[in-house]
């Protein structure tokens, strides 16, 4: 049976991605950092649907915690077919109000977390001669967003990292791709006012916000098409680039 691990998988996009892989018969491990209540609620919800995901707690920005999580994972399953690096944070700040702590915390989770998780799995995937790594970036990593310079920089870094790692691992038949969501209707974007949401929708040719399920479908495609690597798949409803 195939296996998948989704970081930050108890809410929003990560939760939808976890469900998509469960529905396709994968053994799924859902990583979370601190919110055990939400993690258990998500696990219970999936149990009621007939699925049995495993929860693993780890801060993806902490090297020792990441190492321990994957040690536990490989003890349970032996191999990993799909890694989805979804865990991420955002902050809205004009640059004058962006502290060094803001900058560092965003890079710690969004970039270092992706790097640490990838580094822990590549030897196993290389040994198997297969594997799919999917990094969740953002449309802002492609085009930039006002008042989100630090966040945009982290997601641009994830995109560059993805392209480079895909070239590095391609000869070993390990694929690395990126999903670049546009404006997705999740808790992270709940900060927008009703008028701001309308303005955003006006810029989306398909005329609606995206859903976690839209992103999940892209992840499944990238996981299961074994001739796609180094790609950035935008899921933004045609949002202007």
N, C-alpha and C positions, 0 to 999 in steps of 0.2 A: 504494500500500500504506500502511496506517495505521502510525503510529509511537507508541511509548510509552517513557518514561524513568522508571525506578524508582530512587529514592535508597535507599541501604542495601539493595541488592537481592541480596546474595550469601549471605544466611543467613535462616533463620526465615521470618517473614511475607513479607519482601521477595522472597526466593527463590521462594516459592510464587506470589506475584503475578506475578513475571517469567515463570515457566513458564506461567501461565494465559494471559497475553497472547501468548506465543510460540505456544501451541497454537491460538490463534484467528487466527494468521497475521500478527500485528503484527511490524514491525521493532522490536526491543527493545534499548534501551541500559540497562545495569546500572551504576549508580554505586556506588562504594565509597570508603572513606577511606584506610585504611592496610594492611589485611590482604590483600596481593596474592596470597598463597598460597591463601587461601579463594576469592578472586575467580577465579583461574585454574582452581581445582578445579571451581567452579560452571560456569564457561564450558565446560570439558572435558566435564562431565556433560551439559550441554545439547547440546553438539556430538554426543555419542554418541546422543542422541535425535533427531538430525537438524536441530537448530536452531543458529542462528549469531548469538547476541547479541553486542553490542559492549560492552566494558568502558570506563568512564571514571572516572578517579580524581579526587576532589575532596572537600575538607572542606566540607560544606554550611554550616558556620558562618563560613566565610571568604569575604567578598564577592568578592575578586579570583579565587579558585579557582572559585566558582560562575559568575561571569561568563565565565571562560575555558572552562569545561565546556560551557555553552550556546552559546557562539560556535562551538566545535567541532561540537556537535550540529547546529546549523542549517547549518553548512557542508556537513555530510554529507547531511542529509535535507531541508532547506528548511523543513519545518513539523513541528510536534509536535501529535499528536492527544490524547495522554493523558500527564499528569504525575501520578505517584504519589509524594507526599512521605511516605516511610516511615522514613527515617533517624531514629533516636532512641536515647536512652540513659536509664537509670533508676538511681536510688540509693535504698536503703532506709536511712533515718535518722529517729530521733525529732527533733523540731525543735531541741531543745537541742544536738544533735550535728550539725546541718546547718550547714556552714560557708558563708560567702558565696561561696567558690569553688565549692562543690557547687551552690548556687543558680544562680550565673551560668553554669556549664558546662551544666546542664540546660536553661536558657533559651536559651543560645547554639545548641545543636543542635536542640532540639525546637521552639522557637518562631522564633528568628531564622533558622534553616536553612529552615524552611517559608516564611517571608516572603521570603527572598532568592531562593529557587527560583521562587516564584510571580511575583515582580517581574520576573525575567528572561524569562519566557515570555508574559506577558499581551499585550504589544504585537503579537507575532506571531499569537497566537490571535485577538485583536481584528481584525487585518487579514484573517485567514481567515474571520472570522464563525463560528467554531466552535472547540471544544476542551473538554476535560474535565480539571479538576484535582481530584484525590482526596487528601485529607489524612488520614493515619492518626493517630487520637487514641487514646483508651482509655476504658473504662468508668469508670476512676478520675477522668477529667476531667469526668464527669457526676455522680458520687456522692461522690468523694473516697475516699482510702485512708489509714488510720492508718499512721504511719511512712513515708508517701510524700507528705508535704505539698507538697514542691517539685515532684515529678513530677506529682502531681495538678494543681497550679497550671498547669504547662506545657500539659498536655493540655486543661484547661479553656480556656486561652488559644487553643489551636489551634481548638477548637470555635467560640469567639466570632469568631475571625478568619475562619473558613470561612463563617459566616453573613453576616458583613459583606461579604466579598469577593463572595459569590454575588449580593448585591443590587447591588453596584457593577458587576459584569461581565454580569449578566443581559441588559441591553438590547443587548449586543454578541453575544449568543448563545453566550457562554462560560459553562460550568457549573462550579460549585464545590461539592463535597460532602465529607462526612467519614464515614469508617468508624471505629466505636468498638469495638474488640475487647474481649472479656471476658478470662477467664483462658485463654490460648492455650499449648499445649504446645510451647514454643520454648526456646532456650538462655537467653533472658532470664529465664524463669521456672524454670529448673533449680535455682535457689537454694533453692526450697521443699523442705522435708523431706517424706518420705512421708506422715507424719501431717498435715502442713499441706495437702498436696495432697488428702488424703481430706476434710479439713474444707471445703476450697474446693468440691470436687465435691458435697458434701452441700448446698451452697447453690445449685447449678445445677439447675434443673428437668429439663433434658435428661440429667442424670446423667453427664456426661463433660466433660473439658477440650476446648476448641476446638482446631482445627488451622489451620495456615497456609492450607490449601486452603479452609477455611470463609471466611476473610477474603478470599482471592483471588476467590472467587465473587462476593462483595459488590462488590469493586472492578470486576469485569467488568460487573456489572449497572449500576453507576453510570456507567461509561464509555460504555455503549451505549444507555442510555435517555435520549433527548434532551429529555425533559420533566421531568426531576428535577434540581433544584438547591437549594442551601441546606439540605440534609437531613443529619441525623446518623443513620447506619444502624448500630444496635448489633448486634454479632455476639458474643453472650455466652451463648447457650443458655438465655436467660430469667433470667440472673443478676439477683438482686434489686436494684432501684433504690431 
